[in-house]
Amino acid sequence: MGKLLSNFKYPNEAGTDEAGRGCLAGPVTAAAIILPENFQNSIINDSKQLSEKKRDLLKPILEKEALTFGVCHVFETEIDAINILNASILGMHRSIDQLKEKPKLILVDGNRFKPYQQIPHECIIKGDSKFLSIAAASILAKTYRDAYMKKIHEEFPMYNWAKNKGYPTKEHRNAIREYGLTKYHRKSFKQLPEQIAFEF
């Protein structure tokens, strides 16, 4: 695992990341954040490497300490219309839109991004385990998305989204076989391994 760095090239870089890209239901959620130049936290890591308890502990710390941050859900209908990659990038752009300061550099987790205004960007594979700002964005994206999935779980408890968060677990797919799709499912995704196409 790479060392988490406080900055890359500029003091006011923005890190951005998304959560929920591989899910069968719910939004893809993106976040962007600018941290103070002297920000330090020994717990922060890629959100996937942290327990839910640690992510929930870090969320208010990041919100309080950040110079500015933004979070955006891109919902199922838009994902189905423009595909998940474009929806993920769109979510990152919209979260950057919410920043109260204009970053001098955007650090992006992964290898795909579209230019945002005239701001330079760097795509970094596994950036959420290498750069503090990306790791922080991944934590915000994950915690906000998890909270949303717990909320819609109350409407459709048979899918157990409070636990699986919409990912393609065996339990989730068995519920789809039994109950079918909801308005929150991504209709453009292959929901079941044996699926050829859904009839509309």
C-alpha positions as CSV (number, residue, x, y, z in Angstrom):
1,M,0.0,0.0,0.0
2,G,1.3,3.4,-0.9
3,K,1.9,6.1,1.7
4,L,-1.0,8.5,2.1
5,L,0.3,11.9,1.1
6,S,-1.2,15.2,2.2
7,N,-0.7,16.9,-1.2
8,F,0.5,16.1,-4.7
9,K,1.5,19.3,-6.5
10,Y,-0.6,22.1,-5.0
11,P,-1.8,23.0,-1.5
12,N,-5.4,23.3,-2.6
13,E,-5.8,20.2,-4.7
14,A,-9.2,18.5,-4.8
15,G,-9.5,14.8,-4.4
16,T,-12.5,13.1,-6.0
17,D,-13.8,9.5,-5.9
18,E,-17.1,7.6,-6.2
19,A,-18.9,4.7,-4.5
20,G,-21.4,2.3,-5.8
21,R,-20.3,1.9,-9.3
22,G,-20.7,-1.9,-9.3
23,C,-24.1,-2.0,-7.6
24,L,-27.3,-3.3,-9.0
25,A,-29.5,-0.7,-7.2
26,G,-29.2,2.8,-6.0
27,P,-27.1,5.7,-7.1
28,V,-23.5,6.1,-7.8
29,T,-22.3,8.6,-5.3
30,A,-19.3,10.9,-5.8
31,A,-17.5,13.3,-3.5
32,A,-14.8,15.9,-3.9
33,I,-12.9,17.5,-1.1
34,I,-10.1,20.0,-0.5
35,L,-8.2,19.4,2.8
36,P,-6.0,22.0,4.6
37,E,-2.3,21.7,3.7
38,N,-1.4,20.6,7.2
39,F,-4.2,18.1,7.6
40,Q,-3.2,14.8,9.2
41,N,-5.1,11.8,10.3
42,S,-3.6,8.4,11.0
43,I,-6.8,6.4,10.5
44,I,-7.7,7.6,7.0
45,N,-7.3,5.1,4.2
46,D,-9.2,3.9,1.1
47,S,-12.8,3.6,2.3
48,K,-12.9,-0.1,1.3
49,Q,-10.1,-0.8,3.8
50,L,-11.9,0.8,6.7
51,S,-14.7,-0.6,8.8
52,E,-18.1,1.1,8.6
53,K,-17.6,2.2,12.2
54,K,-14.3,4.0,11.3
55,R,-15.9,5.6,8.2
56,D,-18.7,6.9,10.2
57,L,-16.2,8.2,12.8
58,L,-14.2,10.0,10.1
59,K,-17.1,11.6,8.2
60,P,-17.8,14.4,10.7
61,I,-14.1,15.0,11.1
62,L,-13.6,15.5,7.4
63,E,-16.7,17.7,7.1
64,K,-15.4,19.9,9.9
65,E,-11.8,20.1,8.8
66,A,-12.2,20.3,5.1
67,L,-11.7,23.7,3.4
68,T,-14.6,22.7,1.3
69,F,-16.3,19.5,0.1
70,G,-19.2,18.4,-2.1
71,V,-21.2,15.2,-2.5
72,C,-23.5,14.1,-5.4
73,H,-25.8,11.2,-6.0
74,V,-26.4,10.2,-9.7
75,F,-29.5,8.1,-9.7
76,E,-30.6,5.0,-11.6
77,T,-32.5,6.7,-14.5
78,E,-29.5,8.8,-15.3
79,I,-27.1,5.8,-15.0
80,D,-29.3,3.9,-17.4
81,A,-29.4,6.8,-19.8
82,I,-25.7,7.6,-20.0
83,N,-23.9,4.4,-18.6
84,I,-22.1,3.9,-15.3
85,L,-18.8,5.3,-16.4
86,N,-20.3,8.6,-17.6
87,A,-22.5,8.7,-14.6
88,S,-19.5,8.3,-12.3
89,I,-17.6,11.1,-14.0
90,L,-20.7,13.3,-14.0
91,G,-21.1,12.8,-10.3
92,M,-17.5,13.8,-9.7
93,H,-18.0,16.9,-11.8
94,R,-21.1,17.8,-9.9
95,S,-19.4,17.3,-6.6
96,I,-16.6,19.6,-7.7
97,D,-19.2,22.1,-8.7
98,Q,-20.2,22.4,-5.0
99,L,-16.7,23.3,-3.9
100,K,-16.5,26.8,-2.5
101,E,-12.9,27.2,-3.6
102,K,-11.6,26.5,-7.1
103,P,-8.9,23.8,-6.9
104,K,-5.6,24.2,-8.8
105,L,-5.5,20.4,-9.4
106,I,-8.0,17.6,-9.4
107,L,-6.8,14.2,-8.2
108,V,-9.0,11.4,-9.6
109,D,-9.2,7.8,-8.4
110,G,-8.9,5.5,-11.3
111,N,-7.9,5.9,-14.9
112,R,-10.8,7.7,-16.6
113,F,-12.0,11.3,-16.3
114,K,-13.2,14.1,-18.5
115,P,-11.7,17.6,-18.2
116,Y,-13.4,19.8,-15.8
117,Q,-13.4,23.4,-16.9
118,Q,-9.8,24.5,-17.4
119,I,-8.4,22.8,-14.2
120,P,-5.7,20.2,-14.7
121,H,-6.3,16.7,-13.4
122,E,-4.4,13.6,-12.6
123,C,-5.9,10.1,-12.8
124,I,-4.2,7.8,-10.3
125,I,-4.8,4.0,-10.2
126,K,-5.6,3.0,-6.6
127,G,-5.4,6.7,-5.7
128,D,-7.5,6.2,-2.7
129,S,-4.7,4.2,-1.1
130,K,-2.0,6.7,-2.1
131,F,-3.3,10.2,-1.6
132,L,-5.1,11.7,1.4
133,S,-7.5,13.9,-0.5
134,I,-8.7,11.0,-2.7
135,A,-9.1,8.7,0.4
136,A,-11.1,11.4,2.1
137,A,-13.4,11.8,-0.9
138,S,-13.8,8.0,-1.0
139,I,-14.9,8.0,2.7
140,L,-17.5,10.8,2.1
141,A,-18.9,9.1,-1.0
142,K,-19.2,5.8,0.7
143,T,-20.8,7.1,3.9
144,Y,-23.3,9.3,2.1
145,R,-24.3,6.4,-0.2
146,D,-24.6,3.9,2.6
147,A,-26.9,6.3,4.5
148,Y,-29.1,6.6,1.4
149,M,-29.2,2.8,0.9
150,K,-30.3,2.4,4.5
151,K,-33.0,4.9,3.9
152,I,-34.5,3.1,0.9
153,H,-34.1,-0.2,2.6
154,E,-37.0,0.8,4.7
155,E,-39.2,0.9,1.6
156,F,-38.0,-2.4,0.2
157,P,-36.6,-4.4,3.2
158,M,-36.8,-7.7,1.3
159,Y,-33.6,-6.8,-0.6
160,N,-31.6,-6.0,2.6
161,W,-29.9,-3.0,1.2
162,A,-29.1,-1.9,4.7
163,K,-26.5,-4.7,4.7
164,N,-25.6,-5.3,1.0
165,K,-25.9,-1.6,-0.1
166,G,-27.2,-2.7,-3.5
167,Y,-24.1,-4.8,-4.4
168,P,-24.7,-8.1,-6.3
169,T,-24.6,-10.4,-3.4
170,K,-26.2,-13.8,-3.5
171,E,-28.9,-12.6,-1.1
172,H,-29.7,-9.6,-3.2
173,R,-29.9,-11.6,-6.4
174,N,-32.1,-14.2,-4.8
175,A,-34.5,-11.4,-3.7
176,I,-34.5,-10.1,-7.3
177,R,-35.5,-13.6,-8.5
178,E,-38.3,-13.7,-6.0
179,Y,-39.6,-10.1,-6.0
180,G,-38.4,-8.7,-9.3
181,L,-37.0,-5.2,-9.8
182,T,-37.8,-2.0,-8.0
183,K,-37.7,1.6,-9.2
184,Y,-34.3,1.8,-7.6
185,H,-32.7,-1.0,-9.7
186,R,-30.5,-0.1,-12.6
187,K,-32.3,-1.5,-15.6
188,S,-29.3,-1.3,-17.9
189,F,-27.3,-3.6,-15.6
190,K,-27.2,-7.4,-15.8
191,Q,-29.2,-8.1,-12.7
192,L,-28.9,-11.9,-12.7
193,P,-26.2,-14.2,-14.1
194,E,-28.8,-16.1,-16.3
195,Q,-30.4,-13.0,-17.6
196,I,-30.6,-12.3,-21.3
197,A,-32.8,-9.2,-21.2
198,F,-35.5,-7.7,-19.1
199,E,-38.9,-7.2,-20.7
200,F,-40.3,-3.7,-20.2
